[in-house]
Amino acid sequence: MSRPGTVTGGLAALACAACCALPLFIAAGVLTGAAAALLERTLLAVAAGLAVAALAMGWGHSRRGKRCVAAGDPAGGCGATGCACVR
């Protein structure tokens, strides 16, 4: 099973690659300068939003299932060193 942010991160990379391809579309005559400028701003916003979502999902996934236990708790086994996070 893949990590939750993998698909979102891939979509962010795809949006970024599309943004980088805009000059090629302008040179080929597929897009006008004004359309490319509008599309660039949209793609940059989408890529940034997807990147933030991927990071948040990855962080949330890494935090899921952890709990902190107090020193001396038999479930933690951390002794007198303080607190330990366990799965």
Z-matrix of the N, CA and C atoms (Angstrom, degrees):
N
C 1 1.444
C 2 1.522 1 108.76
N 3 1.304 2 117.43 1 136.25
C 4 1.460 3 121.29 2 -178.71
C 5 1.519 4 110.42 3 -83.00
N 6 1.315 5 115.07 4 159.37
C 7 1.460 6 120.36 5 177.77
C 8 1.520 7 109.02 6 -68.91
N 9 1.322 8 119.25 7 152.03
C 10 1.466 9 122.43 8 -175.05
C 11 1.524 10 114.42 9 -60.28
N 12 1.311 11 118.72 10 -33.34
C 13 1.454 12 120.63 11 -176.42
C 14 1.520 13 114.26 12 -86.06
N 15 1.324 14 118.19 13 -2.68
C 16 1.456 15 121.37 14 -175.64
C 17 1.529 16 111.84 15 -64.08
N 18 1.302 17 117.63 16 -48.04
C 19 1.469 18 121.18 17 -179.70
C 20 1.526 19 110.17 18 -65.41
N 21 1.319 20 116.43 19 -43.39
C 22 1.458 21 120.33 20 -179.94
C 23 1.518 22 110.43 21 -64.77
N 24 1.322 23 117.50 22 -40.81
C 25 1.461 24 121.47 23 177.14
C 26 1.528 25 111.64 24 -63.71
N 27 1.322 26 116.46 25 -39.01
C 28 1.466 27 120.35 26 177.00
C 29 1.521 28 111.93 27 -64.75
N 30 1.327 29 116.59 28 -39.61
C 31 1.467 30 119.87 29 176.94
C 32 1.531 31 111.42 30 -65.90
N 33 1.335 32 116.68 31 -37.05
C 34 1.466 33 120.27 32 176.85
C 35 1.519 34 110.41 33 -64.02
N 36 1.319 35 117.38 34 -41.59
C 37 1.465 36 121.06 35 177.65
C 38 1.522 37 111.21 36 -65.00
N 39 1.314 38 117.06 37 -38.10
C 40 1.468 39 121.13 38 177.89
C 41 1.526 40 111.06 39 -64.91
N 42 1.338 41 117.04 40 -42.59
C 43 1.465 42 120.38 41 177.81
C 44 1.520 43 110.85 42 -64.42
N 45 1.313 44 117.00 43 -37.95
C 46 1.466 45 121.18 44 177.85
C 47 1.531 46 110.51 45 -66.13
N 48 1.317 47 117.33 46 -41.95
C 49 1.466 48 120.83 47 178.49
C 50 1.529 49 111.23 48 -64.58
N 51 1.330 50 116.58 49 -38.54
C 52 1.463 51 119.88 50 177.51
C 53 1.523 52 110.60 51 -64.12
N 54 1.322 53 116.32 52 -37.84
C 55 1.459 54 120.54 53 178.49
C 56 1.530 55 110.61 54 -64.84
N 57 1.319 56 116.59 55 -39.14
C 58 1.465 57 120.76 56 179.54
C 59 1.527 58 111.83 57 -70.69
N 60 1.325 59 117.16 58 -21.67
C 61 1.466 60 121.10 59 -179.92
C 62 1.533 61 112.77 60 -84.49
N 63 1.324 62 117.49 61 -7.61
C 64 1.472 63 120.38 62 -177.69
C 65 1.531 64 113.65 63 -56.82
N 66 1.345 65 120.04 64 -42.85
C 67 1.466 66 118.49 65 178.21
C 68 1.532 67 113.46 66 -59.10
N 69 1.319 68 116.52 67 -33.14
C 70 1.468 69 119.89 68 177.44
C 71 1.526 70 111.05 69 -67.32
N 72 1.334 71 116.34 70 -38.82
C 73 1.464 72 119.94 71 178.11
C 74 1.532 73 111.62 72 -67.44
N 75 1.323 74 116.20 73 -35.42
C 76 1.470 75 119.79 74 177.34
C 77 1.521 76 109.50 75 -67.38
N 78 1.325 77 117.53 76 -45.25
C 79 1.461 78 121.58 77 -179.75
C 80 1.524 79 111.55 78 -63.49
N 81 1.318 80 117.04 79 -33.42
C 82 1.463 81 120.76 80 179.72
C 83 1.524 82 111.95 81 -79.76
N 84 1.333 83 116.64 82 -9.21
C 85 1.454 84 119.90 83 179.61
C 86 1.515 85 113.93 84 84.63
N 87 1.310 86 117.22 85 10.05
C 88 1.464 87 120.93 86 -179.82
C 89 1.524 88 110.58 87 -75.42
N 90 1.340 89 116.67 88 -35.84
C 91 1.463 90 121.98 89 -178.53
C 92 1.525 91 110.28 90 -123.06
N 93 1.312 92 115.50 91 148.88
C 94 1.464 93 119.68 92 171.49
C 95 1.524 94 108.04 93 -86.98
N 96 1.290 95 117.04 94 168.11
C 97 1.455 96 121.31 95 179.76
C 98 1.512 97 112.48 96 -62.33
N 99 1.331 98 117.32 97 -41.21
C 100 1.459 99 120.92 98 -179.19
C 101 1.536 100 111.37 99 -67.28
N 102 1.310 101 116.49 100 -42.15
C 103 1.464 102 120.01 101 178.61
C 104 1.520 103 110.98 102 -65.57
N 105 1.327 104 116.56 103 -38.44
C 106 1.456 105 120.30 104 178.96
C 107 1.527 106 111.01 105 -66.65
N 108 1.328 107 117.32 106 -38.50
C 109 1.462 108 120.58 107 179.03
C 110 1.527 109 110.72 108 -63.66
N 111 1.303 110 116.69 109 -43.39
C 112 1.462 111 120.74 110 178.19
C 113 1.532 112 111.07 111 -65.53
N 114 1.317 113 116.00 112 -44.25
C 115 1.460 114 120.87 113 179.57
C 116 1.522 115 111.25 114 -65.46
N 117 1.334 116 116.89 115 -36.51
C 118 1.462 117 120.60 116 179.11
C 119 1.530 118 111.08 117 -62.26
N 120 1.332 119 116.58 118 -47.17
C 121 1.465 120 119.79 119 179.53
C 122 1.524 121 111.56 120 -62.41
N 123 1.316 122 116.02 121 -39.38
C 124 1.461 123 120.01 122 179.02
C 125 1.522 124 111.17 123 -66.26
N 126 1.332 125 116.40 124 -46.03
C 127 1.464 126 119.77 125 -179.08
C 128 1.528 127 111.78 126 -65.93
N 129 1.325 128 117.30 127 -37.33
C 130 1.464 129 119.75 128 177.53
C 131 1.523 130 111.21 129 -64.43
N 132 1.327 131 116.81 130 -41.29
C 133 1.466 132 120.31 131 178.60
C 134 1.527 133 110.77 132 -65.84
N 135 1.325 134 117.13 133 -41.93
C 136 1.464 135 121.08 134 179.02
C 137 1.525 136 110.14 135 -64.73
N 138 1.335 137 117.47 136 -44.90
C 139 1.466 138 121.03 137 -179.72
C 140 1.527 139 110.72 138 -62.69
N 141 1.322 140 117.44 139 -41.97
C 142 1.463 141 120.59 140 179.29
C 143 1.533 142 110.92 141 -65.02
N 144 1.320 143 116.49 142 -43.76
C 145 1.465 144 120.02 143 178.53
C 146 1.518 145 112.44 144 -62.89
N 147 1.325 146 116.60 145 -42.07
C 148 1.463 147 120.13 146 179.11
C 149 1.527 148 111.62 147 -68.04
N 150 1.323 149 117.11 148 -37.72
C 151 1.461 150 119.92 149 178.29
C 152 1.524 151 110.81 150 -64.29
N 153 1.319 152 117.11 151 -42.71
C 154 1.468 153 120.80 152 177.69
C 155 1.526 154 110.06 153 -64.00
N 156 1.325 155 117.11 154 -41.86
C 157 1.470 156 120.49 155 178.99
C 158 1.529 157 110.82 156 -63.72
N 159 1.338 158 117.17 157 -41.26
C 160 1.469 159 120.42 158 179.49
C 161 1.523 160 110.84 159 -64.21
N 162 1.332 161 116.90 160 -42.37
C 163 1.461 162 119.91 161 178.35
C 164 1.527 163 111.18 162 -64.54
N 165 1.322 164 116.82 163 -41.72
C 166 1.465 165 120.42 164 179.76
C 167 1.523 166 111.08 165 -65.17
N 168 1.329 167 117.18 166 -40.67
C 169 1.463 168 120.01 167 178.88
C 170 1.523 169 111.03 168 -66.72
N 171 1.320 170 116.61 169 -41.28
C 172 1.462 171 119.93 170 178.41
C 173 1.517 172 111.49 171 -64.39
N 174 1.329 173 117.03 172 -41.79
C 175 1.454 174 121.00 173 178.36
C 176 1.527 175 110.41 174 -64.95
N 177 1.325 176 116.38 175 -43.94
C 178 1.461 177 120.39 176 179.15
C 179 1.520 178 111.73 177 -63.07
N 180 1.326 179 116.11 178 -37.26
C 181 1.464 180 120.25 179 179.76
C 182 1.525 181 110.50 180 -67.44
N 183 1.335 182 117.36 181 -39.04
C 184 1.459 183 120.07 182 -178.81
C 185 1.526 184 111.46 183 -71.55
N 186 1.330 185 118.03 184 -25.88
C 187 1.461 186 121.96 185 -179.47
C 188 1.527 187 112.50 186 -86.01
N 189 1.317 188 117.78 187 -19.34
C 190 1.458 189 120.47 188 -175.83
C 191 1.530 190 110.46 189 -66.81
N 192 1.298 191 115.80 190 135.84
C 193 1.453 192 120.72 191 175.77
C 194 1.514 193 114.50 192 88.03
N 195 1.317 194 119.76 193 -2.57
C 196 1.452 195 121.15 194 178.68
C 197 1.518 196 109.50 195 -92.97
N 198 1.309 197 115.54 196 145.76
C 199 1.448 198 120.05 197 174.36
C 200 1.516 199 107.30 198 -144.89
N 201 1.290 200 116.42 199 148.65
C 202 1.454 201 120.80 200 178.96
C 203 1.514 202 109.03 201 -96.35
N 204 1.314 203 114.92 202 140.08
C 205 1.455 204 120.94 203 179.04
C 206 1.516 205 108.75 204 -120.47
N 207 1.304 206 115.77 205 148.68
C 208 1.458 207 121.07 206 -178.26
C 209 1.523 208 110.83 207 -78.54
N 210 1.320 209 115.11 208 160.14
C 211 1.463 210 120.52 209 177.67
C 212 1.519 211 109.55 210 -60.74
N 213 1.302 212 115.89 211 136.97
C 214 1.455 213 120.93 212 179.03
C 215 1.518 214 114.01 213 85.53
N 216 1.320 215 118.41 214 -5.51
C 217 1.469 216 121.38 215 178.57
C 218 1.528 217 107.93 216 -70.99
N 219 1.331 218 118.88 217 126.22
C 220 1.462 219 120.40 218 -179.00
C 221 1.530 220 112.81 219 -60.66
N 222 1.328 221 117.38 220 -26.43
C 223 1.466 222 119.47 221 -179.97
C 224 1.521 223 111.38 222 -72.39
N 225 1.344 224 116.49 223 -27.12
C 226 1.457 225 119.40 224 -176.58
C 227 1.503 226 113.34 225 -92.29
N 228 1.297 227 116.43 226 -38.51
C 229 1.447 228 119.84 227 -179.86
C 230 1.515 229 113.19 228 66.01
N 231 1.343 230 117.33 229 28.79
C 232 1.462 231 118.53 230 -176.06
C 233 1.517 232 112.76 231 -96.06
N 234 1.294 233 119.08 232 -2.03
C 235 1.455 234 122.42 233 176.01
C 236 1.511 235 112.82 234 63.43
N 237 1.309 236 116.82 235 -137.30
C 238 1.463 237 122.28 236 -174.72
C 239 1.531 238 111.75 237 -93.82
N 240 1.297 239 118.47 238 9.20
C 241 1.463 240 120.93 239 -174.71
C 242 1.521 241 113.07 240 -80.76
N 243 1.290 242 119.08 241 -6.52
C 244 1.467 243 121.23 242 179.70
C 245 1.496 244 111.26 243 116.22
N 246 1.316 245 116.50 244 -124.96
C 247 1.455 246 122.39 245 -174.69
C 248 1.511 247 109.72 246 -115.23
N 249 1.324 248 115.96 247 147.64
C 250 1.461 249 121.04 248 176.26
C 251 1.517 250 108.19 249 -134.77
N 252 1.306 251 116.27 250 142.92
C 253 1.469 252 119.93 251 176.54
C 254 1.519 253 108.62 252 -96.03
N 255 1.317 254 114.95 253 128.68
C 256 1.463 255 120.89 254 -178.08
C 257 1.518 256 109.59 255 -126.74
N 258 1.282 257 116.18 256 160.20
C 259 1.466 258 121.49 257 177.10
C 260 1.498 259 109.60 258 -92.90
